[in-house]
Amino acid sequence: MAAADADSLAYPISPEYVKSWTPVRAISELIANALDEDPNAAVSWTDGVLTIADDGPGIPEEGLILGMSSKTDEQIGQFGEGKKLACLVLARSPQIGPVRCETVSYGFVPTVERRKLLGGLIPSRTQQGSDVLVYHFHPNTRTRGTTFTIECPRDLAQEAIGRFRALAEPGYQPPAAPGVCVRDGDPGRVWIGGVLVTRMPGFLASYDLSLDHKALQNRDRTVVEASALRTAVRDILAGSDDPPLIALFARHVLDGGKLREQEQFFTDVNLPRPRAAWRTWGRANLPEQAFYQLHGAEEGHSTSRTTATPS
């Protein structure tokens, strides 16, 4: 793009790049960007078109440069690649129709096109050019916000929307470190800052980790580093004095249920309030002929050999 008024920008990125990204993953990236700019961003699907609209300051020139990011630790994004790669994935996908973006002062349509770089001056093995990501620009009079419209099937849109707690829970705020336990809905979901990253079969609950864990996920945001996930989950559970959560895990174990390694937190219950909450639950729920033990201390109703323990 040599001239300031050029109407297109070709990225030398093959459409085969980030093969693991699905259209849902790409749409989720655009939703995450919108929520970063505006916590009240609107996302809806109607008549075959998904609309993602925010009231942020728009996409500056730097936002078009691969690898350049202005994201802070309090925002979902991280790598400076998401928007560009999302447009690439959506433009290459046969399941997706036209994608359009309108932002402050300009708009663009991303496409995958065959281009001979430098007008064919660069030697090519095939002499036919290469398929690359191209943005086609146009000016507008918009002064605020960014809107993406994406023609796509309803199931893809709903799956992407369903990854975001903020879209289902008005007033949602990312949790403080280490995160929070979520007992509503299907267990085994793991979010970071309200964005679904992975599912862990066999978990007894779900977990929303704080945003300071985002650096511990892979670029595709599909995996959280194993030891970080274990530490975060155990810290969340061991630090809780919530009676229903304590009852959930205590009853599960007392009934002979197994816990995955990440949720085996009982020996980490060391803080005064959680310890007191466990003692209260034990007094109210364990039979008189049983005793229970907290890490480093015992509480009991008798000298019975029958033991129920969170240790």
KAGI-V849134 format. One record per pair of residues at least 4 apart in sequence whose C-alpha atoms are under 8 Angstrom apart, sorted by sequence separation. I is the first residue (numbers start at 0). J is the second residue. D is the distance in whole Angstrom. If there is no record, write none. Layout:
I_J_D ; I_J_D
This chain:
1_5_7 ; 12_16_7 ; 20_24_6 ; 21_25_6 ; 22_26_6 ; 23_27_6 ; 24_28_6 ; 25_29_7 ; 26_30_6 ; 27_31_6 ; 28_32_6 ; 29_33_6 ; 30_34_6 ; 31_35_6 ; 32_36_6 ; 33_37_6 ; 34_38_5 ; 36_40_8 ; 44_48_6 ; 45_49_7 ; 58_62_6 ; 59_63_7 ; 60_64_7 ; 70_74_6 ; 80_84_6 ; 81_85_6 ; 82_86_6 ; 83_87_6 ; 84_88_6 ; 85_89_6 ; 86_90_6 ; 87_91_6 ; 88_92_6 ; 101_105_6 ; 102_106_6 ; 114_118_8 ; 115_119_5 ; 116_120_7 ; 117_121_6 ; 122_126_7 ; 123_127_7 ; 151_155_7 ; 152_156_7 ; 153_157_6 ; 154_158_6 ; 155_159_6 ; 156_160_6 ; 157_161_6 ; 158_162_7 ; 159_163_8 ; 163_167_7 ; 164_168_6 ; 165_169_6 ; 174_178_5 ; 182_186_7 ; 190_194_5 ; 191_195_7 ; 208_212_7 ; 209_213_8 ; 212_216_7 ; 216_220_6 ; 217_221_7 ; 223_227_7 ; 224_228_6 ; 225_229_6 ; 226_230_6 ; 227_231_6 ; 228_232_6 ; 229_233_6 ; 230_234_6 ; 231_235_6 ; 232_236_6 ; 233_237_6 ; 234_238_6 ; 235_239_6 ; 240_244_8 ; 241_245_6 ; 242_246_6 ; 243_247_6 ; 244_248_7 ; 245_249_6 ; 246_250_6 ; 247_251_6 ; 248_252_6 ; 249_253_6 ; 250_254_6 ; 251_255_7 ; 252_256_5 ; 258_262_6 ; 259_263_7 ; 264_268_7 ; 269_273_7 ; 270_274_6 ; 271_275_6 ; 272_276_6 ; 273_277_6 ; 274_278_6 ; 275_279_6 ; 276_280_6 ; 277_281_6 ; 278_282_6 ; 279_283_6 ; 280_284_6 ; 281_285_5 ; 285_289_6 ; 292_296_6 ; 293_297_6 ; 0_5_6 ; 20_25_7 ; 33_38_8 ; 34_39_7 ; 44_49_4 ; 58_63_8 ; 62_67_7 ; 70_75_8 ; 71_76_8 ; 76_81_8 ; 90_95_7 ; 101_106_4 ; 115_120_8 ; 116_121_6 ; 123_128_7 ; 151_156_7 ; 161_166_8 ; 165_170_7 ; 174_179_6 ; 190_195_4 ; 191_196_7 ; 216_221_7 ; 217_222_6 ; 223_228_6 ; 239_244_8 ; 240_245_7 ; 251_256_5 ; 252_257_6 ; 258_263_6 ; 268_273_7 ; 269_274_6 ; 280_285_8 ; 285_290_8 ; 292_297_4 ; 293_298_8 ; 34_40_6 ; 43_49_6 ; 44_50_6 ; 61_67_6 ; 62_68_7 ; 70_76_6 ; 71_77_8 ; 89_95_6 ; 90_96_8 ; 100_106_5 ; 101_107_7 ; 115_121_8 ; 160_166_7 ; 161_167_8 ; 165_171_5 ; 189_195_6 ; 190_196_5 ; 216_222_6 ; 217_223_7 ; 239_245_8 ; 251_257_8 ; 252_258_8 ; 268_274_6 ; 291_297_7 ; 292_298_6 ; 0_7_7 ; 33_40_6 ; 42_49_7 ; 43_50_5 ; 61_68_8 ; 70_77_6 ; 90_97_8 ; 99_106_8 ; 100_107_5 ; 119_126_8 ; 164_171_7 ; 165_172_8 ; 188_195_7 ; 189_196_6 ; 190_197_7 ; 216_223_4 ; 217_224_8 ; 290_297_8 ; 291_298_6 ; 292_299_8 ; 0_8_6 ; 42_50_6 ; 43_51_7 ; 90_98_7 ; 99_107_6 ; 100_108_6 ; 188_196_8 ; 189_197_5 ; 215_223_6 ; 216_224_6 ; 290_298_6 ; 291_299_6 ; 0_9_8 ; 41_50_8 ; 42_51_5 ; 68_77_7 ; 70_79_8 ; 89_98_7 ; 99_108_5 ; 119_128_7 ; 188_197_6 ; 189_198_6 ; 215_224_5 ; 290_299_4 ; 41_51_6 ; 42_52_6 ; 68_78_6 ; 69_79_8 ; 98_108_6 ; 99_109_7 ; 188_198_5 ; 189_199_7 ; 281_291_7 ; 289_299_7 ; 290_300_6 ; 40_51_7 ; 41_52_5 ; 67_78_8 ; 68_79_4 ; 97_108_8 ; 98_109_7 ; 187_198_5 ; 188_199_6 ; 289_300_6 ; 290_301_6 ; 30_42_8 ; 40_52_6 ; 41_53_6 ; 66_78_6 ; 67_79_5 ; 68_80_8 ; 86_98_8 ; 115_127_7 ; 116_128_7 ; 187_199_5 ; 215_227_7 ; 288_300_7 ; 289_301_7 ; 290_302_7 ; 40_53_4 ; 66_79_4 ; 67_80_7 ; 115_128_4 ; 187_200_6 ; 287_300_5 ; 288_301_6 ; 289_302_8 ; 290_303_7 ; 39_53_7 ; 40_54_7 ; 65_79_6 ; 66_80_5 ; 114_128_5 ; 115_129_6 ; 186_200_8 ; 187_201_7 ; 193_207_6 ; 287_301_7 ; 288_302_8 ; 289_303_6 ; 290_304_8 ; 65_80_6 ; 113_128_6 ; 114_129_5 ; 186_201_8 ; 187_202_5 ; 192_207_6 ; 193_208_8 ; 212_227_8 ; 288_303_6 ; 289_304_7 ; 290_305_7 ; 291_306_6 ; 292_307_7 ; 293_308_7 ; 294_309_8 ; 37_53_6 ; 113_129_5 ; 114_130_6 ; 186_202_6 ; 187_203_7 ; 188_204_8 ; 189_205_6 ; 190_206_6 ; 191_207_6 ; 192_208_6 ; 277_293_8 ; 289_305_5 ; 290_306_5 ; 291_307_5 ; 292_308_5 ; 293_309_6 ; 294_310_6 ; 36_53_7 ; 37_54_6 ; 62_79_8 ; 112_129_8 ; 113_130_4 ; 114_131_7 ; 186_203_6 ; 187_204_6 ; 188_205_5 ; 189_206_5 ; 190_207_4 ; 191_208_5 ; 192_209_5 ; 288_305_7 ; 289_306_6 ; 290_307_6 ; 291_308_5 ; 292_309_7 ; 293_310_6 ; 33_51_7 ; 36_54_7 ; 37_55_6 ; 65_83_7 ; 112_130_5 ; 113_131_6 ; 174_192_7 ; 186_204_4 ; 187_205_5 ; 188_206_6 ; 189_207_6 ; 190_208_6 ; 191_209_6 ; 192_210_5 ; 289_307_7 ; 291_309_8 ; 292_310_7 ; 33_52_7 ; 34_53_7 ; 36_55_5 ; 90_109_6 ; 91_110_8 ; 111_130_6 ; 112_131_6 ; 173_192_5 ; 185_204_8 ; 186_205_5 ; 187_206_8 ; 189_208_7 ; 191_210_6 ; 274_293_7 ; 33_53_6 ; 36_56_8 ; 63_83_7 ; 90_110_5 ; 91_111_6 ; 111_131_5 ; 112_132_7 ; 172_192_8 ; 173_193_6 ; 185_205_8 ; 278_298_7 ; 30_51_6 ; 90_111_6 ; 111_132_5 ; 112_133_7 ; 191_212_7 ; 29_51_8 ; 33_55_8 ; 87_109_7 ; 110_132_6 ; 111_133_6 ; 182_204_5 ; 191_213_6 ; 86_109_6 ; 87_110_7 ; 109_132_7 ; 110_133_5 ; 181_204_6 ; 182_205_6 ; 208_231_7 ; 86_110_8 ; 87_111_7 ; 109_133_6 ; 110_134_6 ; 180_204_7 ; 181_205_5 ; 196_220_6 ; 197_221_5 ; 109_134_4 ; 110_135_8 ; 180_205_6 ; 181_206_5 ; 196_221_5 ; 197_222_6 ; 268_293_8 ; 269_294_7 ; 108_134_6 ; 109_135_6 ; 180_206_5 ; 181_207_7 ; 196_222_6 ; 197_223_8 ; 206_232_7 ; 236_262_8 ; 268_294_7 ; 107_134_6 ; 108_135_5 ; 179_206_6 ; 180_207_6 ; 196_223_7 ; 237_264_6 ; 266_293_8 ; 267_294_7 ; 107_135_5 ; 108_136_7 ; 165_193_7 ; 178_206_7 ; 179_207_5 ; 233_261_6 ; 236_264_7 ; 237_265_7 ; 265_293_8 ; 266_294_6 ; 107_136_4 ; 164_193_5 ; 178_207_6 ; 179_208_6 ; 232_261_6 ; 233_262_6 ; 265_294_8 ; 106_136_6 ; 107_137_6 ; 163_193_6 ; 164_194_7 ; 178_208_4 ; 232_262_6 ; 233_263_7 ; 234_264_8 ; 237_267_6 ; 238_268_7 ; 105_136_7 ; 106_137_5 ; 162_193_8 ; 163_194_5 ; 177_208_6 ; 178_209_5 ; 229_260_7 ; 230_261_7 ; 233_264_5 ; 237_268_5 ; 245_276_8 ; 105_137_6 ; 106_138_6 ; 162_194_6 ; 163_195_6 ; 176_208_7 ; 177_209_6 ; 229_261_4 ; 237_269_7 ; 238_270_7 ; 240_272_6 ; 245_277_7 ; 105_138_4 ; 106_139_7 ; 162_195_5 ; 174_207_7 ; 176_209_5 ; 228_261_7 ; 229_262_7 ; 234_267_8 ; 240_273_4 ; 104_138_6 ; 105_139_5 ; 174_208_7 ; 175_209_6 ; 176_210_8 ; 233_267_7 ; 239_273_6 ; 240_274_8 ; 242_276_7 ; 246_280_7 ; 104_139_5 ; 105_140_7 ; 174_209_5 ; 176_211_7 ; 238_273_6 ; 240_275_8 ; 241_276_7 ; 245_280_8 ; 103_139_8 ; 104_140_5 ; 105_141_7 ; 173_209_6 ; 174_210_8 ; 237_273_7 ; 240_276_5 ; 103_140_7 ; 104_141_5 ; 173_210_7 ; 240_277_8 ; 101_139_8 ; 103_141_5 ; 104_142_7 ; 242_280_7 ; 35_74_6 ; 102_141_7 ; 103_142_5 ; 35_75_6 ; 101_141_8 ; 102_142_8 ; 103_143_6 ; 35_76_8 ; 102_143_7 ; 103_144_6 ; 90_132_8 ; 102_144_6 ; 103_145_7 ; 32_75_8 ; 102_145_4 ; 266_309_7 ; 31_75_6 ; 32_76_7 ; 58_102_6 ; 101_145_6 ; 102_146_6 ; 265_309_5 ; 266_310_5 ; 31_76_7 ; 57_102_5 ; 58_103_7 ; 87_132_6 ; 100_145_7 ; 101_146_5 ; 203_248_8 ; 265_310_5 ; 57_103_5 ; 100_146_6 ; 101_147_7 ; 56_103_7 ; 100_147_4 ; 99_147_6 ; 100_148_7 ; 98_147_7 ; 99_148_5 ; 32_82_8 ; 98_148_6 ; 99_149_7 ; 98_149_5 ; 29_81_8 ; 97_149_6 ; 98_150_7 ; 28_81_6 ; 29_82_6 ; 96_149_7 ; 97_150_6 ; 178_231_7 ; 28_82_7 ; 95_149_7 ; 96_150_5 ; 177_231_6 ; 253_307_7 ; 95_150_6 ; 96_151_6 ; 180_235_7 ; 203_258_7 ; 25_81_8 ; 29_85_7 ; 95_151_5 ; 179_235_6 ; 180_236_7 ; 202_258_7 ; 28_85_6 ; 94_151_7 ; 95_152_8 ; 177_234_7 ; 178_235_6 ; 201_258_8 ; 202_259_6 ; 94_152_7 ; 177_235_6 ; 201_259_7 ; 25_84_7 ; 26_85_7 ; 203_262_8 ; 25_85_4 ; 202_262_7 ; 249_309_7 ; 24_85_8 ; 25_86_7 ; 182_244_8 ; 22_85_8 ; 25_88_6 ; 26_89_8 ; 25_89_7 ; 22_88_6 ; 17_84_8 ; 21_88_7 ; 22_89_6 ; 20_88_7 ; 22_92_7 ; 22_94_8 ; 14_87_6 ; 22_95_8 ; 14_88_7 ; 14_91_6 ; 57_143_6 ; 56_143_6 ; 57_144_5 ; 58_145_7 ; 55_143_6 ; 56_144_6 ; 57_145_5 ; 54_143_6 ; 55_144_5 ; 56_145_8 ; 54_144_4 ; 55_145_7 ; 53_144_5 ; 54_145_7 ; 52_144_7 ; 53_145_5 ; 52_145_6 ; 53_146_6 ; 52_146_4 ; 51_146_6 ; 52_147_6 ; 50_146_7 ; 51_147_5 ; 14_111_7 ; 50_147_6 ; 51_148_7 ; 49_147_8 ; 50_148_5 ; 49_148_6 ; 50_149_7 ; 48_148_6 ; 49_149_5 ; 48_149_5 ; 49_150_6 ; 48_150_4 ; 49_151_7 ; 47_150_6 ; 48_151_6 ; 47_151_6 ; 47_152_6 ; 47_153_7 ; 49_156_7 ; 44_153_7 ; 33_145_8 ; 44_156_7 ; 44_157_8 ; 13_129_8 ; 14_130_7 ; 13_130_6 ; 14_131_6 ; 75_192_7 ; 13_131_5 ; 14_132_7 ; 42_160_8 ; 12_131_5 ; 13_132_7 ; 75_194_8 ; 11_131_6 ; 12_132_6 ; 10_131_6 ; 11_132_7 ; 9_131_7 ; 10_132_5 ; 9_132_6 ; 10_133_6 ; 9_133_4 ; 42_166_8 ; 8_133_6 ; 9_134_6 ; 7_133_7 ; 8_134_5 ; 7_134_5 ; 8_135_7 ; 38_165_8 ; 7_135_4 ; 8_136_8 ; 6_135_6 ; 7_136_6 ; 6_136_5 ; 26_156_8 ; 30_160_8 ; 6_137_7 ; 23_155_6 ; 27_159_5 ; 22_155_7 ; 23_156_7 ; 26_159_6 ; 27_160_7 ; 23_158_7 ; 24_159_7 ; 27_162_7 ; 75_210_7 ; 23_159_5 ; 74_210_7 ; 77_213_8 ; 73_210_6 ; 77_214_8 ; 72_210_7 ; 73_211_8 ; 75_213_7 ; 72_211_7 ; 78_218_8 ; 31_194_8 ; 24_219_8 ; 20_219_7 ; 19_219_8
